[in-house]
């Protein structure tokens, strides 16, 4: 879109009462600067980023730390917040340590429901490590694929029999973050059915493993599918996820109401 089209898009979103967030798949200078420029046109305050650097883990973390410090400066200048996503190659503790080291109040974490699998982490362990920093999250379903002494994953419909994630528990824990008000401001429904990602980290990794370069994430065409088939199926899959998440929230509301009623009844007998 040119700038006039972007302004029209932003006006349409405002007309629906919607806030816009941006997501880019890099922390490098030029694309970040362009995202910041577009954010100014759209009135966006939140941008998701992640890195795709190659090298020894220590070198990759050093480059990311430099990028995060620059993102903090941009955030201050342009009234922005950046959320760094754990995207399959870095572990949650490594990202949390980076955010603690940089220590900028406008830098946060984006927690993805499944990406920790490829970094050889367990979902609840990853959530616990990142919890103090999480501002946004991606909800999705994942089928875990053992690959040597690591794990890849295939995207499946969230909540389906193939979904190996503790999705209800993760959603609940994320909803409960924050003291006086919710900490997590965005729950993005990311129904990535048929997406595949290989193992990036392994149990046998040493203290400073080599991190290979990774391309942008894409969903290839499965055998027997055409692009037309895939595009025709995606709206139905999206609706399926909305229905699933609404069902989870309704059940949580029922359980909370029952717990409060029980507590009130107990208090009345004292």
N, C-alpha and C positions, 0 to 999 in steps of 0.2 A: 504494500500500500504506500502511496505517497502521503505527505503530511496532511493534506486536506482529507483524504480518505480515513486516515487515523483519527483525525478530529471528529469526523462523522461517526466512526465506530464508537469512540468514547462517549459521544452524546447519546447514542442509542443505548449503550450500557447504562448510563445514568438514568435514562428514561425508564428502564426496567428496575431501577434501584439496586444495580449491581456494582460491586467494586471489581476492578480488573487487577490481576497479578500477572507478572511476566515470568517465564522460565527460559533460561538459556543453558546450553550444555558445555560451558567452558568458564574459566576464570581469566582468560587472556585479555590483554588490554583493548585491542580494537573492537572485538564483538561486545565486550562489556561497555565500552564507551558508547557504542551505537544503541545498546539496550537502555542505557541511562538517558540518552537523547530521546528515544521513543517513549520512555517512561514519563518524561516531562510533557510530551505532547498528550499522552493518554491520561495524565493525572494519576499514574501508578506510584505506589509507595513500597511495593514488595516485589523483589526479584529473586528467583531461585537460580543458583549456580551449582556446578560441580566441575571438578578438574578431570583432565584426560592426559596427564603427563606420563612419560615413560622414563624409567631409570630405577636406581636403587631406592628403596622406600625412604631412606633418610634424605636423599636428594629431592624426591618428589614432595615430601613434607616441607622441606625448606622452601621450595618454589611456591607451594601453596600458602605458606605463612606470609611470604612477601606479597602475594596476590591479595590475601585477606587484609593486610595492613592498608593496601591501596583501596580496597573496597570500603574499608572503614572511613577513609578520607572522603571518598565519593559519597558515601551515605550521609556524612555530616554536611557536605556542600549542597547536596540535592534533596535533603530530607527523605532519605530512602532507608529501607531495611533489606539486607541480603540474607538469604537462608541457604546454607551450604548443605547439599544432599549427600548422604552416604550412598554412593552409587557403584556398589559391587566390588570395587578394588580396595577401598580403604575401610578399616574397621572402625567401629563406633568410638572406641576409646581413643583412637588416634585423632579423630575429628574433634572429640570433646577436648582433648589436650591442646589442639591447635586453637580452638576457640578460647580456652582458658588463658593460653599464652598471649594471644593478641589482646584479649580482654576488652573488646569494644562493644558497647551496649547496643549497637545497631547491627551486629553480626550474630546470626542464629544458626540453628540446624533445621534441615528438612528431613523428617523421618519417613523413609519408605518402608512399607510393610514387608517387602520381600528381598530387598537388595542385600541385606546382611548375609543371606544364604550363600552368596557367591564369594563373600569374604570369610567364609568358614566360621560364621557366628550363629548363635541361636537367637531367635526373634526377641524373646523376653529379656535376655541378657543385653542385647543391643539397645533395646528401648531403655533399660535401666541406666546404661552408661550415658546415653544421649539426653535423658529426660530433662536435666536442668536447662538445656539449650534449645529444646524443640519449640518452634513457632508455627511450623506448617507440617503437614503430613500427606502422603499418598496412600490411599487405600486400594488394595488389589488382592487377588487370589494367586497363589503360587503352588505348583507341584514341584517338590524337591527331587533333584536328579543326582544321585551319587556319581561322582566322576573321580576315579582314583582315590586320593586321600583328601578330596575336596568335594564341593557340591555346586552344580549348576541349577538352574531353575527354568521351568516353562510356565508361562502365564496361563492361568485357567480362570473360569468364572468364580468370582469371590463367593465363598460359602457353598460351593458345589462339593460333591463327594471327593473330587480330586484335590481340593484346596487343603494343603497340609499346614497352613498357618493357624495360630491361635487368634484368629481375627477378632472375635468378640472380646476377648480379654485385652488385646492391644487397644482396641477402640475405647474400652472402658477406662483403661489406665491413662490414655491420652486425654480423655474428657475430664479426668480428675486432676490433671496437672494445673497448678495455680492455686493461690491462697484466696484472695478476695475476689478475683475474677479469673475466667479461663485463660490459661497460658497459651494454648494452641488456638490460633485464630482461623486456620484454614484446614479443612478436611477435603482434599481433592480426590474425587472418585476416578480412579485410573484403571479401568477395566482392560487389562492388556492381554486378552485371550490370544493364545498361540505365539506370544513373544517368547524368545529363547535367549538365555544368557549363560555362558559357560562359567566354570569355576575360575576365579581369579586368585584366590588365596587357598593355601593348603595346610593341613595339619603339620606337614614336614617343613614348612617355611622356617628359615632361620630368623635371626633378629633383624636382618636387613635384606629382605628378599627383593628380587628384581620385579618391578611392576611393568608389564608390557603396555605398549600404546594401545588405546582402544578407540575404535571409530564411534561415531554417533550411534545411539541405540536405534535399531530399526526392527520391524516385524516382517520377516520374510514370508513369502507365499508358501503355505504348506502344500505337500504333494496332493494333487487332485483339486486344488482350489485355484480360482482365477481372481484377479484383482476385483472384478465386478462382484464375485461371490463374497469376498471379504468385506467390501464396502457396504454391501446390502445387509450383511449380518451384524455389523457393528452397532447400529442404532438399537437393535433388540437386546444385544449384550449390555449396552449402557443402561437401558431401562431395567434389565434384570438386576444390575448392581444397585440402582436406586431403590428398587423394591426390597432387596436384601438388607441394605443398610437401614432403611426406614423400619423394617421388621425388628432388627436388632435394637434400635433406639426405643421402639414401642415396648419391647420386652424389658429393657432396662428401666423404663419409666414404671412399668407395672411392679417390678421387683422393689424399686425404691419406694413406691407408694405403700406396698405391703409392709416393708420394713418400718416406715414411719408410723403406720397404723398400729403395728405391734408395739412399737416403743411408746406410743401414746396410751395404749391400753395398759401396758405395764406400769406406766407412771400413774394412771388413774387408780390402780389397786394399792398404791403405797399410802 
